[in-house]
Each structure stands twice: as structure tokens, then as C-alpha cells.
Amino acid sequence: MIIPVILPERMNITNPAFDYDSFGQQYSGYRQTDPRIAAYVERALGNARTVLNVGAGAGSYEPADRYVVAVEPSPVMRAQRSAQGKAPAVDARADRLPFDDGAFDASMAMLTVHHWPDLEQGLRELRRVTKECVVVMTFDPAALDDFWNARYFPELVEVERARYPALDRVMRALGGQCEIVPVPIPLDCRDGFQEAFYGRPEAFLNKAVRQAQSAWGFLEEELEARLVKALENDLASGEWDRKYGRFRSEPTFTGALRLIVSRF
């Protein structure tokens, strides 16, 4: 089934930030640390003992064996941290961090930079307060078509492509010696971003799962319903499995998920 794509400019994405205060109440129930992805983050942090987590949300991927300070502007997201056993977060924004120069060994930004209205200023602030390395987890907009959802949810993917910054843009703002690390996603991934369900397509039929994926919040409800119904129909008829059923048994999927590691 071919669905006509609405171009990004018709999406009217003037502000990339998702309204977590209105729609993020159940976020931490579906977006949790996956230990296999966390291992990549831990390696990237190296020997850093003090870590700043900016755009920290409910605390996913914060290492338990280091001193972590979290920054999160949304009160709804900050309130969910205690349920995850995380320390309270500082109420601040990425582009105006209330810390001294070089205050932390490392800083991290996990699947958050696409929400920042001033990306470059936020990344410069991470660099300013960090002595050794900055670790950014993001999605490569150039690789979004590698996932089958580009065929079922093309408008959704265009929203993502318009929001995710190009990797070289992130690296330019960070400076330092940058490395891009592709991150394979496990089949039973605990973190409920879109690619996490590459082999579990039925998850997209669950409204709560979609509400924990911010891009859906930029679509009209009628369009969202139409896209989901098309997937539901193909799952019922077996068409999805004929085309993509192999993913149900693939142990990992390497799509657009990336770590950008900048060392100084």
C-alpha cells in the first residue's frame, strides 16, 4: 500500500520541542533503559566519574556507578524520576546551564537534542561545562528510511527527518575529536522508541506506545488513525509478515540510532 507523503513544510514544525507536560505522563512506563544500549553509553563515558545528563527526562541511561547531575525542564518528566529510582533533576534548559566551566568530567544527552529550539547553543553549553567528553544519543536522519515504518508511516518519518539534526551539524557544534558509533537495537528492546519495535509491529497499534514516541504528537489525529489502520489491516491479512516477517526473528537491527562521542 502506498500512502502519499505530506512534505515537512506542511507539517508546520516551527518548534521541535514536544509538549511533555501535556502528553508525557506515562512516558517512563514505555521508555526505559535497555541494558544492551546502556553498555554503549557506559563505554563512551570512559573513566568519567562526574556526569551531567541534559534533557534527562525520567533518567534513562544514567549510569548508577557515577555521580550524575540531571537537568530536565519538564515538571511532568521530573516527577517520574523517583519511580525509576533516580535523584531529583535540576529545572534548567540546555542552552542556559547553571554550572561552572568544566564542572563535569563528561556530559550526556540521550535522545533529546531534537527537542532543543537552539541546538547549537545547547551543544556549546555541554562543551563549556565538560572537561573530557560529551556523549549524544540521536538518530541519523539520513538513515531513517532503513526501517520498514517509512513505508507505513511516511508522514511520521518526514516529521522525524525535519526534527533530527544532521550528524555533522552536531559534531561541528561540539568540536573536539568526534566519533560516530552505530548502535544495534535488540529485538526485545526495553526502550520504546520507534525502531525498538522493528520485530514487534503490533506495538504500534497501542495508543500508549505511540504517545511515548514524540513524533506522533505532530500529526493530526485523523492522519494518525489512517496510518495505524493501514498497518493493522496488513497485520491482519498477513501482508506485513510476507514483506517484513523476517524481522520477527532478527536478534538485532542496526538502523538510525547513533552515539556521537566528542572528546577534548
Rosetta blueprint (number, residue, H / E / L):
1 M L
2 I L
3 I L
4 P L
5 V L
6 I L
7 L L
8 P H
9 E H
10 R H
11 M H
12 N L
13 I L
14 T L
15 N L
16 P L
17 A L
18 F L
19 D L
20 Y H
21 D H
22 S H
23 F H
24 G L
25 Q L
26 Q L
27 Y H
28 S H
29 G H
30 Y H
31 R E
32 Q L
33 T L
34 D L
35 P H
36 R H
37 I H
38 A H
39 A H
40 Y H
41 V H
42 E H
43 R H
44 A H
45 L H
46 G L
47 N L
48 A L
49 R L
50 T E
51 V E
52 L E
53 N E
54 V E
55 G L
56 A L
57 G L
58 A L
59 G L
60 S L
61 Y L
62 E L
63 P L
64 A L
65 D L
66 R L
67 Y E
68 V E
69 V E
70 A E
71 V E
72 E L
73 P L
74 S L
75 P H
76 V H
77 M H
78 R H
79 A H
80 Q L
81 R L
82 S H
83 A H
84 Q H
85 G L
86 K L
87 A L
88 P L
89 A L
90 V E
91 D L
92 A L
93 R E
94 A L
95 D L
96 R E
97 L L
98 P L
99 F L
100 D L
101 D L
102 G L
103 A L
104 F E
105 D E
106 A E
107 S E
108 M E
109 A E
110 M E
111 L L
112 T L
113 V H
114 H H
115 H H
116 W L
117 P L
118 D L
119 L H
120 E H
121 Q H
122 G H
123 L H
124 R H
125 E H
126 L H
127 R H
128 R H
129 V L
130 T E
131 K E
132 E E
133 C E
134 V E
135 V E
136 V E
137 M E
138 T E
139 F E
140 D L
141 P H
142 A H
143 A H
144 L H
145 D H
146 D H
147 F L
148 W L
149 N H
150 A H
151 R H
152 Y H
153 F L
154 P H
155 E H
156 L H
157 V H
158 E H
159 V H
160 E H
161 R H
162 A H
163 R H
164 Y L
165 P L
166 A L
167 L H
168 D H
169 R H
170 V H
171 M H
172 R H
173 A H
174 L H
175 G L
176 G L
177 Q E
178 C E
179 E E
180 I E
181 V E
182 P E
183 V L
184 P L
185 I E
186 P E
187 L L
188 D L
189 C L
190 R L
191 D E
192 G L
193 F L
194 Q H
195 E H
196 A H
197 F H
198 Y L
199 G L
200 R L
201 P H
202 E H
203 A H
204 F H
205 L H
206 N L
207 K H
208 A H
209 V H
210 R H
211 Q H
212 A L
213 Q L
214 S H
215 A H
216 W H
217 G H
218 F H
219 L L
220 E L
221 E H
222 E H
223 L H
224 E H
225 A H
226 R H
227 L H
228 V H
229 K H
230 A H
231 L H
232 E H
233 N H
234 D H
235 L H
236 A H
237 S H
238 G L
239 E H
240 W H
241 D H
242 R H
243 K H
244 Y H
245 G H
246 R H
247 F H
248 R H
249 S H
250 E L
251 P L
252 T E
253 F E
254 T L
255 G L
256 A L
257 L E
258 R E
259 L E
260 I E
261 V E
262 S E
263 R E
264 F L
